[in-house]
Amino acid sequence: DQIEAMTMATKIAVLKEGVLQQVGSPDEIYRMPENLFVADFMGSPAMNLLEGTVRADGGERRIELERGGAAPVHLAVPTSIRDTTLAEGQPVILGIRPEAITDSGLIDPLARSVSRVKAMVDLVEPTGSDTFVVTQIAGKEVTARVRSDVDATPGRPFEFAFNLDKAVVFDPQTTERI
């Protein structure tokens, strides 16, 4: 039971088919998963995992996410990255939790790296204290958690704020965090 493990444990071990994937505190497992399995397994709703490509833009590296017909999204490389040698054109998977994609009013005022992205709203799921808003980016459903009183309407554009301080990057071949 993930919720019980996250609330009661001081250490969690995540296994996949009998192979240890990661050991750490609930916070470490949730915020800094070591691989795609742990990232996708822990958390509800699950971490958004988006295929992208590293691009050099005026000497600054960015992660480009395609949007099928619309202009691609360019996001700063997250500060959590361990490998600073990302190459132009290198494929990556950006992992970002729904609470790190939000509306402008809910963004952490101490965040150092925030990118704003306008995207069409596909689905709005009110949950009482907040609302989950679903859009499409990089060919995948992306779930954002916004304030309950935000005006997000299916079929209309909405400006999402990505807190990249809370994002991680994975190598699609090894599935390990970069």
N, C-alpha and C positions, 0 to 999 in steps of 0.2 A: 504494500500500500504506500504509494508515493507521498501522499499527504501526511500520513502517520510518520513516515521516515523523515520527512522534511521538518516536521514540528517537534519530534521527540529525540531524534538522534543528534549526537555530537560528531559522529563520523558515519559516512555512508560508503558502501562498496557496491559498485554497479558491475554486474556480471552479464555476459552475453554468451550463451551456449557453453557455460562453464569457464569462460575466459574472463579474467578480471580486466575491466575497461578503465576504471578510475576509482580511487579512494580519496575522500576529502570531506570537509565539513559540508553540511547542506548548502551553505552559501557558495562554496567553491564549485560544487557539482552543478548548481543551478546557473551561476554567473560565468564560469569559465570551464565549460565542458571540454574534455580532452579530445573528443572525436565526435563525428556526426551521430553515432548511435546514442551516446549519452545526451547530446544536445536535443535529439528528437524524442528520446525516451522520457526525460525529466521535464515536468511542467505541463500545465493545462490552462489555457490552450498551449499547444506545442510551440517551440521556437520556430520563427520564420526562417527558412533556409533557401536562399536565393542565389542562383548561378550567375556569376558575373565575370568580368574580365578586367585586369589591371590596365589602366591607361595612364600615360604621363601627360599632364596638361600644364605646359609652361613650367616644367621642372617639378611640379607637384603631382604626386601619384594619387589616383582616384580609382574607385571601383565603378565600372560601368555596368548598369543593369538594363537589358533590352526591354522594350515595352510593346513590341508587335504593332507597328504602324505609327505609334507616337514617338516623340523624341526620347532617346534613352535617358535614364536617370544616372547622374554622376554623384557619387557619395565619397566623402573623404575616407581614407584608409583608417580604420579604427585604431585607437591608441593602444589597444590590448595586443596588437600584433607583436609576435616574438621575432619573426624573420623580417629584417629590414631590407632584404635584397629582392623584393618582389620585382619581377621583370615585366616590361611592356608586353601586353598580349597574354600574360599568364592567366589561365583560368583559375577562379577561386569560388568558394561558396561563402557568402556572407550570412552569418547567423545573428538574428536580432529578435529578442523577445517582444511579445505584443505590447507590454508596458513601456518599452523603449521607443515605440512608434505611437505618437499621441497627437493631440492638438496643441497649438501654440500656448494656450493658457495653462497646460499641465506640465510643460517641459521643465526639467530641473534647472533652476536658475544658476546652478554651479556647473552645468555641463559645458565642457570646453569645445566640443565638436557636435554641432547640430546642423543637419541639412533639412531643408524644407522641400517637399515634393507634392505637386498637385497631381491628383489621380481621381479617376471616376469611382464613386462608391458603388459597390455591388450589393452589399447587404449590411443592415444595421441590426444589432442584437442588444437591446437594452437589458441590463442585469440588475437594475436598481441603483446601486452606488456609482456605477460607471456603465459604459456602453462599448461593445466590441463592434468595430467597423471593418468590413472586409473589402479589399480592392484587389486588383491584379497588377503585379509587377514581375518582370522576368519570367513570364509564363506561368506564374504560380499565384495561388491565393495568398494574400498577405493580410494578417489580422493585426489590427491596432486597437489599443485600449485608450479611450478618450473619456472626458467628463460626461456625466449623464445628461447635462443640459446643452451639449453641443449640437448645433444644427447640421447633422449629417443626413443626407437623403439619398436613397438609392437612385442611380441614374444621373446624379449631379456631381460636379467636381468638388473636392475637399482638399485643403492643404494639410498634409501630414508632416509632423516634425519628427525626424529620426535622430535620437540621441545616440550618436556613434561611440560615445564613451562606454556604452554598455553593449556594444556589438563585438563579435568575434569572427575570425576568418579561418576557413578550413581549406585544405588541399583536396580537390575532388578525387585525385588518384589514390592517395593514402588514407583519406578520410580523417586525418589528424589535424588538430588545430595548429595553425601557423603562428 
